[in-house]
Amino acid sequence: MPAADHRLTTLEMARFVAEGYLRFDALVPQALNRRVVPELGELAKAKIPQAVGVAPPEDPLERPASRTPLSKCYPPPSPLGEVLRLPQVEGILTSLVGPDPLYDHDFVHLLPAGSTYRQHLHVDAILDTPSPGFDVQLFYFPEEVKPGEGGTRFVPGSHLRRVRAEDVARYQHLVGEAQYAGPAGSVLVFHHGLWHAGQPNPGAGARWMYKIRLNPRVPQVRLWNTDDLAAHHNDPSDHTFATMRFDSVGHVLRAMQPWQQGHEARYELVQRIRLWRHLSGDERYDVDYYLTRLEQRDALEAGNADA
Amino acid sequence: MSERQQVLYLWLAEGALDMPVVAWAFHDGAAGSGPGLPEGDPPYATGLAALEDGWFLLQSPAARALTDDAGHETGPLAHEFVFERRIAIEPASG
């Protein structure tokens, strides 16, 4: 059951941990989408030259600096600010990165009709620390994106791999990769580590996408609607080859992507367990006993027989 | 008569050549004058299927030497197999 304040449910959070993204179709009302597009056009006039080292022309917009709290970005009457402060957007962001996160940067990704620009797969920014904390990147599509017409390509479940962007570029395709297509006003929220790439737009119309990266200002522990946490948060004995639940966070975390096969998938699961430990605040959380088995042995060797 | 190289990278689910393909990349030095990849997602079900279709194995991955702390980490796809096919090119006339 969605919360009145639009924060995510426990199982939605588990799916974010497993897949690295959540998708919300037509989240932004159509009347607002229509008002945003001209503002994105103005923003692009400033952002695109600046990105290639050219001073932008006179800029009518009040653009935020990095580390500005999101609530102060694009003040009224900005339609874009209105999107970013919609209760349904705020509920999603609060669940993942906490209240009023910091603006990191944003960009307007405009693909004109017929654009042949194609990116290699990459992760944004630089190699991250091993800390389980994360940023989110919100991808907002104010207009419909038809299948194959410039929607962002991405690899579900890739976000917890420790990689550098230049190494990911070598993969032209992964089994189970996705390319976004959907109705106007749709929003994708990515873990910052998700592999993705811009695609050509052979369609007849421009493809607009606004992307904003946000940093948490509080520890990312139980920020979602935890009313259902106790009901779904399995205990560490939940084990595929012993007894297991089918309504638990662990059951969501076990679901692998088509490219995550064989024994390698066990290590994917370990990364997800570590992230769920961080988010839930339960340092003993486990799925399929992978970490508990090792930790109880370590504890015994350290002389703690109660472990 | 000269030759051009086609290169096929296959990333497999595990370290054996007959394991399923999970990712791929194709680079065609013959610029389309030779055969392409079979239709399919992925184009070959396994590394072995690529051998059976005429690809020659250039490189297979060594098993990883693990350290105490790094053994549980995930990173780049580990099981990278590289294949080649040589394409005969007719000399340009005139």
Interface residues (C-beta under 8 A of the other chain):
Chain A: L160 R161 R162 V163 D167 V168 R170 Y171 Q172 H173 L174 V175 P258 W259 Q260 Q261 G262 H263 E264 Y267 E268 V270 Q271
Chain B: Y9 W11 A13 E14 M19 P20 V21 V22 A23 W24 A25 F26 D41 P42 H72 E73 T74 G75 P76 L77 A78
